Amino acid sequence: MTKLDQIKNKVGEAEDFARKIWLAGLGAYGKSFDEAQGQYEKLSAEASKLFDELVVKGETLESEAKAKIKTTTNVEERVSEVRQKLGLDKQGSDDKVEELSAKIDALTDAVAKLAAK
């Protein structure tokens, strides 16, 4: 083998080795991209699943809250009805106070007339 053949052989080996380094770099980039893509898809799926779970939980809480509000409203209505029947509602109380004040005034006048006789 001649010196020129040896040099060509070494240059070919160097080119082959440089090509393999280049391909290894491309492979590393491709593998990193694939892994990143996989992680993104996994996170996206998990986020979507979590969002759906939160929506379901929110719907449940909303239903429970509406039921409690309805129950509370019914209780408040019942309490108001009982207060009215017993004459304890504010408007009824004000009317009763005025009525009693008028009766007291009438009794005071009657007592004053009796005392004057």
Residue pairs with C-beta under 8 A, 6 or more apart in sequence:
1 9
80 89
83 89
84 92
87 93
87 96
